[in-house]
Amino acid sequence: QVQLVESGGGLVQPGGSLRVSCAASGSSFRINIMGWYRQAPGKERELVARITTEGNTIYADSVKGRFTISIDNAKNTVYLQMNSLKPEDTAVYYCNAVVRRTTGRTFYDSWGQGTQVTVSS
C-alpha cells in the first residue's frame, strides 16, 4: 500500500525553471526505484528520468543536461528540477515508484495522480 503525492506543477515561461516533488507514503513498503514520466496531448507516456535508492540515474535524451532527478530516501521523496524549459516539455508529469512489501521480494509499480507542467509565453 503506497500512495504518491505530487506537487510543484504549474505555468512557466520558456527558459524558466520549475521543480516538482513526489512523496511516497504508506506502511510496510520499500522503494527500489522512483521516477518521472510525462504525457503530452496526443503522445505516448514517456520516461523522463529515473533514480534508484542508491542514486543511479537515467535520463531521456530530450531532457539530459536540463533536468536533474534526486531522491531523499529518509523522506521517501523524489524531486525533478527542470531548467531551461521548452514548450515541448509541456505535459502531465507522473511520479512512479517501484516498490515491494517489507516481507516480500516481488516489486510492483505505484503511480501518482499527475501534475500539469505548461511551458508557454
N, C-alpha and C positions, 0 to 999 in steps of 0.2 A: 504494500500500500504506500504509494508515493504520489505526492502532489507537487507540481511545478508551477510556481507563481512568477510571472514575468512583469517587468516594469521598465520604463525608460524610453519607450517609443514616442514618436511624435513627428513634427514637421521641422525640416531643416533646409537651409539654403545649400545649393551646390557648393562644394568645397568646405562645407561645415563639418562638424563633428557631433557625435551622439554616442552615449553609452547605454546599452541595455543590460539588464540583470535578470537572473533567474535563480530563485531559491527553491531547493528541494526540501520537502518536509514529509513526515510520516513516522512510522515506527518500524523497527526491526528490519532495516534495509542497509545495504552497502552499495555505493556507487562505484562503477568501474570507469565509465566514460560520460562526459557531458558535452553537448554540442549545440550549435545553432544551425537551423535550416531556414530557408526562406522560399516564399512562393509569390511570384508576381502574377497579375491577371493574365490568363491565357497561357501560362507556363507551368512546367512541372516543378514540384518542390525539389530544391537542390540543397546539398550540403554547403554551408558557408565556412564553418570551422568546427573543429572537434578537439577535445583535450582529455587526456587521461588523468587519473588522480596523481600520477607521478609527474605530470607536467608535459608529456609528449603531445605535440600539436600537429594538426593537419589543416591546411587552408585551401579553399578553392582558388584557382589561378586568378580569377577575376577580382579577388579581394586581397591577394597577397601583397604585403607591403603597405596596405592601408588599414586593415583591420587587425586587432590583436585580441586573442581569447586568453582568459586567465581563469583560475579556479581557486577558491578558498575552501579547502577541504574541511576545516573546522566548522564553517558555516554552511557547508553543502550548497555553495552558491557559485555560479559561473557568470562571467562577465564578457561582454563583447564591446570593445572600444572601436568605434567606427570613425575614421578620419578621412579627409578628402572625399567626402561623399559625392556620388554622382546620381543623376536622375535614374539611371538604370539600376541603382541599388534599392529603389522603391519597391517594397514588398511587405507582406506579412512575415514577420520573423518568429519562428517557433523554436522553443527550447526543447531539447531532447536529453534524456538520461538513460543510460544502460545500467540497470540495477539488478541486484539479487537480494533475496531474503537472507538474513543473517545465518539462518540454519540451512540454507541451500547453496547449491553451486551452479544453478541454472540462471542465466541472465535474461532479462526481458526489457522491453522499451517502455518508457513513460514519456508523455508529451505534454507540453504546456498549451495554453489556450491561444497563443499567438499575440503579437503586438505589432501594430502598424507603424512602419517607418516610411515616411514620404519625403523625398528629396525634390524640391521644386523651387523655382524662383518666382 
